[in-house]
Amino acid sequence: MTETNTNPTAKTAGANAEALRNRPRLNSRALFGAQTEIVIEHQGEEYRLRITSNGKLILTK
């Protein structure tokens, strides 16, 4: 007799891993070009995404 995996947590983890692999990816260079700050409009609001002097990303409203 073989056992089947009926663990819902394992199924959810597998689905989440698959979703992560299939997400669209954008290189930050493609977004920023030669700039260090861009404006993103989301639901009528403006957000600023900038690259710090240490190369980190900061998103502010």
DRENPA-3360 file (N, C-alpha, C; in nm, 2 decimals, always signed):
BEGIN
1 = MTETNTNP = +0.08/-0.12/+0.00/+0.00/+0.00/+0.00/+0.09/+0.12/+0.00 ~ +0.06/+0.22/-0.09/+0.14/+0.34/-0.09/+0.07/+0.46/-0.02 ~ +0.14/+0.54/+0.04/+0.09/+0.66/+0.11/+0.08/+0.78/+0.01 ~ -0.02/+0.86/+0.02/-0.03/+0.98/-0.06/-0.01/+1.10/+0.03 ~ +0.05/+1.20/-0.02/+0.07/+1.32/+0.07/-0.06/+1.40/+0.07 ~ -0.12/+1.40/+0.19/-0.24/+1.47/+0.20/-0.22/+1.59/+0.29 ~ -0.10/+1.63/+0.31/-0.06/+1.75/+0.40/-0.09/+1.87/+0.32 ~ -0.20/+1.95/+0.36/-0.23/+2.07/+0.29/-0.12/+2.18/+0.30;
9 = TAKTAGAN = -0.04/+2.18/+0.40/+0.07/+2.28/+0.41/+0.17/+2.25/+0.31 ~ +0.20/+2.12/+0.28/+0.30/+2.09/+0.18/+0.25/+2.13/+0.04 ~ +0.12/+2.11/+0.02/+0.07/+2.15/-0.11/+0.07/+2.30/-0.13 ~ +0.04/+2.37/-0.02/+0.04/+2.52/-0.03/+0.19/+2.57/-0.05 ~ +0.28/+2.51/+0.02/+0.42/+2.55/+0.00/+0.47/+2.53/-0.14 ~ +0.43/+2.41/-0.20/+0.46/+2.39/-0.34/+0.40/+2.49/-0.44 ~ +0.28/+2.52/-0.41/+0.21/+2.62/-0.50/+0.28/+2.76/-0.48 ~ +0.31/+2.79/-0.36/+0.38/+2.92/-0.34/+0.52/+2.93/-0.41;
17 = AEALRNRP = +0.59/+2.82/-0.40/+0.72/+2.81/-0.47/+0.71/+2.83/-0.62 ~ +0.61/+2.76/-0.67/+0.58/+2.77/-0.82/+0.54/+2.91/-0.86 ~ +0.46/+2.98/-0.78/+0.42/+3.12/-0.81/+0.54/+3.21/-0.80 ~ +0.63/+3.19/-0.71/+0.75/+3.27/-0.70/+0.84/+3.26/-0.82 ~ +0.85/+3.13/-0.87/+0.93/+3.11/-0.99/+0.88/+3.17/-1.11 ~ +0.74/+3.19/-1.12/+0.68/+3.24/-1.24/+0.65/+3.39/-1.24 ~ +0.69/+3.46/-1.13/+0.67/+3.61/-1.12/+0.75/+3.68/-1.23 ~ +0.70/+3.79/-1.29/+0.78/+3.87/-1.38/+0.89/+3.93/-1.30;
25 = RLNSRALF = +1.01/+3.94/-1.37/+1.13/+4.00/-1.31/+1.17/+4.12/-1.39 ~ +1.21/+4.23/-1.33/+1.26/+4.35/-1.40/+1.40/+4.38/-1.33 ~ +1.49/+4.40/-1.41/+1.62/+4.45/-1.36/+1.61/+4.59/-1.33 ~ +1.67/+4.63/-1.21/+1.66/+4.77/-1.17/+1.72/+4.87/-1.27 ~ +1.82/+4.82/-1.34/+1.88/+4.91/-1.45/+1.78/+4.94/-1.56 ~ +1.69/+4.84/-1.58/+1.59/+4.87/-1.69/+1.49/+4.97/-1.64 ~ +1.46/+4.98/-1.51/+1.37/+5.08/-1.45/+1.43/+5.21/-1.44 ~ +1.56/+5.22/-1.38/+1.62/+5.34/-1.35/+1.70/+5.40/-1.46;
33 = GAQTEIVI = +1.76/+5.32/-1.55/+1.85/+5.38/-1.65/+1.96/+5.45/-1.58 ~ +1.99/+5.57/-1.61/+2.10/+5.64/-1.55/+2.05/+5.72/-1.43 ~ +1.92/+5.72/-1.40/+1.87/+5.79/-1.28/+1.89/+5.71/-1.15 ~ +1.87/+5.78/-1.04/+1.87/+5.71/-0.91/+1.74/+5.72/-0.84 ~ +1.64/+5.78/-0.91/+1.51/+5.79/-0.85/+1.40/+5.79/-0.96 ~ +1.29/+5.71/-0.93/+1.18/+5.71/-1.03/+1.05/+5.73/-0.95 ~ +0.95/+5.77/-1.02/+0.82/+5.79/-0.95/+0.73/+5.68/-1.00 ~ +0.66/+5.61/-0.91/+0.56/+5.50/-0.95/+0.42/+5.55/-0.91;
41 = EHQGEEYR = +0.33/+5.55/-1.00/+0.19/+5.59/-0.97/+0.12/+5.46/-0.94 ~ +0.05/+5.46/-0.83/-0.03/+5.34/-0.78/-0.16/+5.38/-0.72 ~ -0.27/+5.35/-0.78/-0.40/+5.38/-0.73/-0.41/+5.53/-0.70 ~ -0.37/+5.61/-0.79/-0.38/+5.76/-0.78/-0.28/+5.82/-0.68 ~ -0.19/+5.75/-0.63/-0.09/+5.80/-0.54/+0.05/+5.79/-0.60 ~ +0.14/+5.88/-0.57/+0.28/+5.88/-0.62/+0.37/+5.82/-0.51 ~ +0.45/+5.73/-0.55/+0.56/+5.67/-0.47/+0.69/+5.70/-0.54 ~ +0.79/+5.72/-0.46/+0.93/+5.74/-0.51/+1.01/+5.62/-0.47;
49 = LRITSNGK = +1.08/+5.57/-0.57/+1.17/+5.45/-0.55/+1.31/+5.51/-0.59 ~ +1.40/+5.50/-0.49/+1.53/+5.55/-0.52/+1.64/+5.45/-0.47 ~ +1.75/+5.47/-0.54/+1.87/+5.39/-0.51/+1.96/+5.48/-0.41 ~ +1.99/+5.42/-0.30/+2.08/+5.49/-0.20/+2.22/+5.49/-0.25 ~ +2.31/+5.57/-0.17/+2.45/+5.57/-0.20/+2.51/+5.43/-0.17 ~ +2.45/+5.35/-0.09/+2.49/+5.21/-0.06/+2.44/+5.11/-0.16 ~ +2.36/+5.15/-0.26/+2.30/+5.06/-0.35/+2.18/+4.99/-0.31 ~ +2.12/+5.04/-0.20/+1.99/+4.98/-0.16/+1.87/+5.05/-0.22;
57 = LILTK = +1.75/+4.99/-0.22/+1.63/+5.05/-0.27/+1.55/+5.10/-0.16 ~ +1.49/+5.22/-0.17/+1.40/+5.27/-0.07/+1.28/+5.32/-0.14 ~ +1.16/+5.28/-0.09/+1.03/+5.32/-0.15/+0.96/+5.41/-0.05 ~ +0.92/+5.53/-0.09/+0.86/+5.63/+0.00/+0.73/+5.68/-0.07 ~ +0.63/+5.72/+0.01/+0.51/+5.78/-0.04/+0.52/+5.93/-0.04;
% end
